Amino acid sequence: MKYTPLKNRKANMTVLVALLLVFSVFLLLNAMLDSYRFLCQVGALITVTVFIQITARYELPIYSYIIDKNNFAVVREQGKKVSQLCNVDLTTGIAIMKKDEYKALPGERKRKITKCYNFCQNIFADSYYYIFEFNGWQGMIIAELSEAMAAEIKRIIDNTVEADEADE
């Protein structure tokens, strides 16, 4: 099963246009205010850096999510370059939930997660949180999955839990 989410160009471009406006204000203030010229230049430099980071992270790449048997893989395509970012065995999964469900978890449950990987294609994504255990530590993958893909991951996690309980 493979899923590639659509880009939300409206949200991405809104943030980028807002950054361009902030950059323009800094340049305008730089020309008008002699005493604060250094601060305006630093602000403009930070704004350009954030603009480049957001463009490189959200606008240029295309993320695809693949479930192959009991493996979950994330693939990023950027231009002609294709990179596999992760490949996780779904039998190590603890839970999969929507963003709102994760936010409602108690703090001590969230503190157990030591590594978090965000593989969302859009800035304000409707994402799923996949929590897994690997070598004694808990990790989390944030991804924009389809409903069918999330249901398949949940089915694999539930089957693994039932098999583990039957072995005990």
N, C-alpha and C positions, 0 to 999 in steps of 0.2 A: 504494500500500500504506500503510495507516495502522495504528498500534498505540498503544494507551493501556494502560500497566501498571496492575495493581491496586495499591491502597494497602495497605501492610503496617501496619495500624492497631495491631497488637500491639506492634511495635518502636517505632513513633512514640509511642504512649501510655506505654510503659514509661519512655522517656527523659523525657517530660513529667511523669509521676508522680514520678520520682526528683528532678526539679528542684523540684517542689512540696514534697517532703519536706525537701530542703536549705533551701528558703526558710523552711519552718516551724521548722527547727532554728535558723536565724539569728534569726528573730523571738523564739524562746524564749530564746536566749542573750542577745539584746538586753534582754529584760526581767529577766534574772537577773544579768548582769554589768555593773556600772556602769562599771568601768574600761575595758572593751573595747566600749562601746556604739557608738562610731563605726565600728569595724571590722565589727561585726555588721550595721550598717545598710548599709555599702558592700557587704558580701557579699550581703545580701538584694536590694539594687538590681541588682547584677550578675546574680544568679540570675533575677530577674524579666525583665531585658533578654534573657538567653539564652532564657528560656521563650517570650517574644514572638517572637523571631527564628526559633526552631524551628517555632513554630505557623504563622507567616506563610510560612515557606519550604517546610515539608513537609506540613502538615496542610490548609491552605486551598486551594492551587492543584491543578489537574489538568494533567499534562503529556501531550501527544500527539506522536508522532513520525510523520512523513509522508515517504515516498519517492515523488516524482513525476518520472518519467523519470530524469534524472541529478541531481536535486536532493534534498537531505535538509533537511527543515524541522522545527523544534521549535516547538510551539504551546502556550501556557499559558492555561488558562481559570481565572479566579478570579472567582466570582460571575457577573455578566453581562459582565464584561470579558474579551475574547479578544485575546491579544497573540502575534504571531509573534516569537519570540526570536532565531531564526537561520534562515538559508537558505544552505546550502553546496553548491557544485557537487561532486558525488561524484567527478568525474574528477580533482580535485586531491588525492584521497585517497592516502595512503602506506600505511596499514595499519589494520586493525581487529582488536582482540584483547580477550580477557577480562581482568579485573582481575589475576588471578594471573599471566598471561603478561606483563603490563606490569610488574608488580613484579619479575619475573625479568630484565628488560632491564638491560644495563650502565648505569652512571651517566652516561657521556658521551652515550649515546643519549637519555637523559631530559633532559639539560641543553639539548639543541637545541630543545626545546619552549618557546616563549616565552609563549604564552597558553593558558590552560586554562579551559574552561567546563563547569560541572557542571549538567546538566539532569535529575538523578535525582529521582524522586518520593518515594522512601523513604530513610530515614536509612542503613540498612545494606543497600544495594541490591546485587543481583547484576548488575553493570553491565558495559558494553562501553566500550572506549576507542577512539575514532575519531581517528586522527592524519592531519592534512592539511597542505598547504602553500599559503600565500596570500601573494603579493607578496614572496617571499623569506624569510618567517618561517614557522615551523611552529607549528601550534595543535593543540589536543586538545579533543574534546568527549566528556564522560562522560555516558552515557545508558543507561537500562534498556530495551534492545531485546529483541524476541523473537528466537528462534533463526532464524526465516525471514527476518526483516528484516536481521539480521547477515549471513546467508548472501547475501542480495541485494546488500548493500553490498560484501561481499568479491568477489562476482562482477563488479561494476562496476569495482572497483579492479583486479582481475586483467585484465579486458578492456582497460582503459586502459593498463596496463603493457605488455601484449602489442602493442597498437596503436602505442605509443611505440617499442618495440623494432623493430617492422616498419618504421617510418619511418626509423630510423637505418640 
